[in-house]
Amino acid sequence: MTSSDQNTTAGRLKSRPQFLAVRNGEQRRGPLFLLEVLDRGEPDALPRVGFTVTKKHGNAVERNRMRRRLREAVRLSASFAMKPGHDYVIVARRDLLNAPFERIGKTLCERIESKQKNSRPPAGSRKE
């Protein structure tokens, strides 16, 4: 594998412990999906990505279609935006099924490159 291949590909998260570890990282919410990001602290390692589509979002055919659309969006555009040494879990939402494909890729890239906005302070930190 050459260094140019490393910049264009992403590994896969496959086991449950890997997915659960990413839950402790940063969450970036949106209308099409939730993106969970975890910095593994390994700057030389490939980025890894995993996909989650829960049963509440449709039958098996619909869930597989959502998963395939996400995989293709990552392959075509988002893998270039992923940072080395980071894990990404993309949790699909129902709106992903009917969204235009260009919007999925564009939103995914924007969400990967953006940082989480602190909309409000954590509970119990109010000044008196």
N, C-alpha and C positions, 0 to 999 in steps of 0.2 A: 504494500500500500504506500503510495507516495504522499507527500505532504499536501498536494492539491486535493487528493481524495479525502483526506482527513477533514478538510474544510467543507466538503459538500455532502458528507454522509453523517447519519446519526445512528447510534446503536439502539437497541430495544430493551425496555424494561420487561422482564418476563415473570418474575416471581412475586408473590404477595408481599413478602418483606420489603422488596425494593419499592413497590407502590406505597406501602405504609410509611416508609422512611420519607418519601417526598411530601407526604401530608404535613410533616413538621416544618416545611419550608414556607415560602411566600405564596399567597393566593392572589390571582388576578382575575376578577370576575368580568363577565360580559354576557351579552344576550345569546350568543351562539354556543359558548362553552365556558368552562372554568379552567384556567391554566394554573397548575401548581408547579412551582419552581424550587429546586433545592440545589445549592452550590455544594458539591461534594468536596471541594478543597483540593481537587486534582487538576491543575491547569493544563496538563499535558494529555489528559484522557479525552476520549470522544464524548460529545454530548449524547445522552440517551433519552428516549421518548417512549411513553406508554399511553395507551388509549383506554378509556373507560366509558361504557354506555350502559346505564342501568336499565333494568327491566321495566321501570315505570315509563320509559320513553318509547314503548312500542313492542311489536312482536319481533321475532328473531330476524326476519327479513329486513325490517326497518332499522334495527340496531346494527346489523351488518353493513347496510348501506351507509349509515352515518360513520361507522368505523372506517370503511373504505374511502369515503370522501375526506376524512381527516388525514388518513395515511397518505393519500395522493397530494393533499395540500402541503403536508410537511415535506414530501419528496420533491415537489416542484419548486417551492419557494421558501418555506419556513426553515428548512435545515441550514440555509445560509446564515440566518439570523441567530441560530442557537450558539450559545457560548460554550467553549470547551470546558469539560469538568462539571457540567450542570446536568441535572435530571429534570425532565419535564413530563408531567402527566396532564393529559387533556381529557377533561370530563365533559362529554357532549350534553347539549340541551336539545329539547325537541325541535326548536326552530332551525337547527342545523340541517334537518332533513330537506326542507324546501328553500333554503337560502341559495342564492346564486353562487356558483363555485368560486368566481373571482372574489366575491366578498369574503368567503371563508379564508382564502389564502391571504388576502390583504389584512383582515382582522387578526389572523394568527400571527403574521409578522409584526404588526403593531403591538400586540399584546406581549410578544416575546421581548421586543426591544424596550418596552416601557417599564417603568418601575411602579410599584404599588403606591397609590396615593393614600396618605393617611387622612381619611375623611373626618375621623373624630378620635379623640383620645380613648385609651382603654377604660373600661368600666372601673369605677372606684377611684379615679384620679382627679376628681373634681376639686377645685380649690374652694375653700370656705372663707 
